[in-house]
Amino acid sequence: MSIGIIGSGNIGSAFARALSRNGISATISNSRGPESLKDLVADLGPGIVAGTREEAASAEMVLVAVSWSKLPQALAGLPDWRGRIVLDANNPIEQPDFKLAELGGRLSSEVFTDLVPGARVVKAFNHLTPALLAGDPASEGGRRVLFYSGDDAPAKKNVATLMDRLGFFGIDLGPLSVGGRLVQFPGGPLPALNLVRFG
Ligand SMILES: NC(=O)c1ccc[n+]([C@@H]2O[C@H](COP(=O)([O-])OP(=O)(O)OC[C@H]3O[C@@H](n4cnc5c(N)ncnc54)[C@H](OP(=O)(O)O)[C@@H]3O)[C@@H](O)[C@H]2O)c1
């Protein structure tokens, strides 16, 4: 399954590093174009190439990790998602004040889903710090836990398979309406917990 990444900052890069370490290739993009990513991709490891936002978005599975207020712009004008899988790694807060964005009483994943019409959205890769996401999932023994949630079972199965290949222990939190709430930051009980599955 081809993988694209929109957002080459802390989380997009951490995800790319984890992929590269496990021999999985991906196209990573930002707002400034592939030229600006030359040094970064060299550092991220083999298999990670720089592309345009459109190239990254055309992959079968696309991780989006962009500052909350920039998401509408980052996702605007892309072709219909046509059932491709989009991983929502975003949180509705921004530095420096970490103030919760106005969500109109909805979950951030519900707001996000409206920005990717036709996509099968899976909330994932948003609950750990970038260092833990990029690091060895077995560094403390066992397998570091990642969560995923969504409303499309086959899409979630693909995400579970990817997490497994990366060495993580994936836990299905159910539909977006349930899992999205549990991993939402701030507010949910799970963000930033470095949990490890033993046995
Ligand atoms: N940092 C964490 O600890 C953490 C943990 C979990 C989840 N998250 C969430 O993950 C998301 C990303 O966080 P981050 O820390 O990785 O942010 P970041 O380091 O500031 O990176 C943001 C990325 O978004 C890109 N971007 C902005 N506008 C864009 C556009 N129009 N088109 C394409 N790309 C665009 C930026 O590209 P340019 O550099 O070219 O502008 C940059 O690569 C946020 O929603 C955050 O809440 C963060």
The ligand as a Tripos MOL2 file, in Angstrom:
@<TRIPOS>MOLECULE
LIG
   48    52     1     0     0
SMALL
NO_CHARGES

@<TRIPOS>ATOM
      1 N1          4.2380   17.8300   18.3080 N.am      1 LIG1
      2 C1          3.5780   16.9550   19.0640 C.2       1 LIG1
      3 O1          3.9880   16.6020   20.1810 O.2       1 LIG1
      4 C2          2.2920   16.3570   18.5630 C.ar      1 LIG1
      5 C3          1.8600   15.1380   19.0980 C.ar      1 LIG1
      6 C4          0.7090   14.5580   18.5870 C.ar      1 LIG1
      7 C5         -0.0340   15.2150   17.6020 C.ar      1 LIG1
      8 N2          0.3880   16.4270   17.1280 N.ar      1 LIG1
      9 C6         -0.4400   17.0900   16.1020 C.3       1 LIG1
     10 O2          0.1560   16.8250   14.8180 O.3       1 LIG1
     11 C7         -0.0460   17.9410   13.9600 C.3       1 LIG1
     12 C8          1.3210   18.4090   13.4770 C.3       1 LIG1
     13 O3          2.0840   18.7970   14.6080 O.3       1 LIG1
     14 P1          3.6500   19.0260   14.4640 P.3       1 LIG1
     15 O4          4.1690   19.2230   15.8410 O.co2     1 LIG1
     16 O5          4.2320   17.9810   13.5760 O.co2     1 LIG1
     17 O6          3.6370   20.4470   13.6870 O.3       1 LIG1
     18 P2          4.8450   21.2080   13.0050 P.3       1 LIG1
     19 O7          6.1470   20.6250   13.4410 O.co2     1 LIG1
     20 O8          4.5850   22.6670   13.1870 O.co2     1 LIG1
     21 O9          4.6620   20.8510   11.4510 O.3       1 LIG1
     22 C9          3.5370   21.2620   10.7360 C.3       1 LIG1
     23 C10         3.7190   20.8680    9.2880 C.3       1 LIG1
     24 O10         2.5270   21.2490    8.5800 O.3       1 LIG1
     25 C11         2.9280   21.7190    7.3010 C.3       1 LIG1
     26 N3          1.9420   22.5690    6.6680 N.ar      1 LIG1
     27 C12         1.4180   23.7460    7.1070 C.ar      1 LIG1
     28 N4          0.5910   24.2610    6.1720 N.ar      1 LIG1
     29 C13         0.6000   23.3780    5.1380 C.ar      1 LIG1
     30 C14        -0.0150   23.3690    3.8700 C.ar      1 LIG1
     31 N5         -0.8200   24.3710    3.4680 N.pl3     1 LIG1
     32 N6          0.2230   22.3240    3.0380 N.ar      1 LIG1
     33 C15         1.0510   21.3200    3.4190 C.ar      1 LIG1
     34 N7          1.6720   21.2860    4.6120 N.ar      1 LIG1
     35 C16         1.4600   22.3100    5.4510 C.ar      1 LIG1
     36 C17         4.1890   22.5060    7.6100 C.3       1 LIG1
     37 O11         4.8960   22.7360    6.4190 O.3       1 LIG1
     38 P3          5.8450   24.0390    6.2770 P.3       1 LIG1
     39 O12         6.9450   23.8360    7.2630 O.co2     1 LIG1
     40 O13         6.2960   24.0220    4.8610 O.co2     1 LIG1
     41 O14         4.9690   25.2150    6.5990 O.co2     1 LIG1
     42 C18         4.8840   21.5630    8.5770 C.3       1 LIG1
     43 O15         5.6440   20.6150    7.8730 O.3       1 LIG1
     44 C19        -0.7690   19.0200   14.7930 C.3       1 LIG1
     45 O16        -2.1500   18.9580   14.5180 O.3       1 LIG1
     46 C20        -0.4850   18.5980   16.2250 C.3       1 LIG1
     47 O17        -1.4880   19.0030   17.1270 O.3       1 LIG1
     48 C21         1.5510   16.9990   17.5680 C.ar      1 LIG1
@<TRIPOS>BOND
     1     1     2 1
     2     2     3 2
     3     2     4 1
     4     4     5 ar
     5     4    48 ar
     6     5     6 ar
     7     6     7 ar
     8     7     8 ar
     9     8     9 1
    10     8    48 ar
    11     9    10 1
    12     9    46 1
    13    10    11 1
    14    11    12 1
    15    11    44 1
    16    12    13 1
    17    13    14 1
    18    14    15 2
    19    14    16 1
    20    14    17 1
    21    17    18 1
    22    18    19 2
    23    18    20 1
    24    18    21 1
    25    21    22 1
    26    22    23 1
    27    23    24 1
    28    23    42 1
    29    24    25 1
    30    25    26 1
    31    25    36 1
    32    26    27 ar
    33    26    35 ar
    34    27    28 ar
    35    28    29 ar
    36    29    30 ar
    37    29    35 ar
    38    30    31 1
    39    30    32 ar
    40    32    33 ar
    41    33    34 ar
    42    34    35 ar
    43    36    37 1
    44    36    42 1
    45    37    38 1
    46    38    39 2
    47    38    40 1
    48    38    41 1
    49    42    43 1
    50    44    45 1
    51    44    46 1
    52    46    47 1
@<TRIPOS>SUBSTRUCTURE
     1 LIG1         1 GROUP 0 **** ****
